[in-house]
């Protein structure tokens, strides 16, 4: 039995506002059926004796230490800006905002 029908694919395409042809509906139904059957097979695996994990292997913190370091001078940073105003970057106004 199919996990998903052609009509269900057409309904999903309509909800997603996708314009799909009849050939695409048949092809997508077939492809989605394979995917859904594969997902269902994973659910059949007996894993009651396996503890839940978020990763297959243990992870360690890969971040560097958060230590303050000297930064660029404000003048050097603003020197590359196309436009500045009062020691800040000046950018175009975003639509809909008022001054």
N, C-alpha and C positions, 0 to 999 in steps of 0.2 A: 504494500500500500504506500502511496506517495505521502510524504510528510507535508507537502504544500501543493495546492491545486493551481491551475492556470488562472482561475477566477480570483483566488487569493492574491496572486502576483499582480493581476490587473488592479485589484483593490489597493494594494500597497503602492503601486505606481501612481494611482490616482491621488492617494493621500500625500505622496511625495511630489505631486505635480510634475510627474515625468510623462512625457509623450513617447510611448513605446509602440512599436508595430506588433502585429500578430505574430510574426516570426520571432521577434525579441521576447514576447510573452512566453512562447513555447520554450525558447532557449533558456530564459531566466528561470522558468519553473523547474526545468530539468536541473540546472546548476544549483539552485537553492535547495532542491530536494536532496541532492548529494551532500550538501553542506549540513542540512538539518539532520539527515540520517547519521552522518559522522558525529555530530554533537550528541545525538541520542545514544550512540554506541559508547561514548565516554561515560555517560551516566550509568551504564550497565556494569562498569568496573566495580568490583568489590574492594572497597578501600577503608573499611571500618577499622582495621588495625593500623592504618597509616595516619599519624598525627597531621593536622592541618599545618601548612607552612606557607609563607609568602614567597619563598625562593627555594630553588632546588639545592643550592649550596649556601653555606653560611656567608654572610656579608660582614665586612668591617667598614668603619667610617673611612671614606675616601676623600674627605674634605681636608684642606690644609687648615692650620691653626689660624684663627681670626686675630691677627695682630696688626695694629696700626703701623702704617709705613708712610713715608713722605709722599705727598701728592704733588701734582703739577701746580704751578702758580696760576692764580686766576687770570692774570694777564696773558699767560701762554695759552691757556685754554680758549679764552675769548678771541685771541688773535686769529684763529681759524674759522670763526663764525662769520656767516654772510651778513648778519646784522645783530647789533647789541643795543641794550638800553639799560642804563644804571647798573653796570656790572652783571648783566644777565643776558642770556640768549633771547633774541627777539624772533618770534615765529608768527606766521600768518594766523589770523583769528579763525577759530573753528566755527563752522556754520551754525547759526542759531544762537550763538552767545552774544550777549550785549556787553557793551563796555562799562 
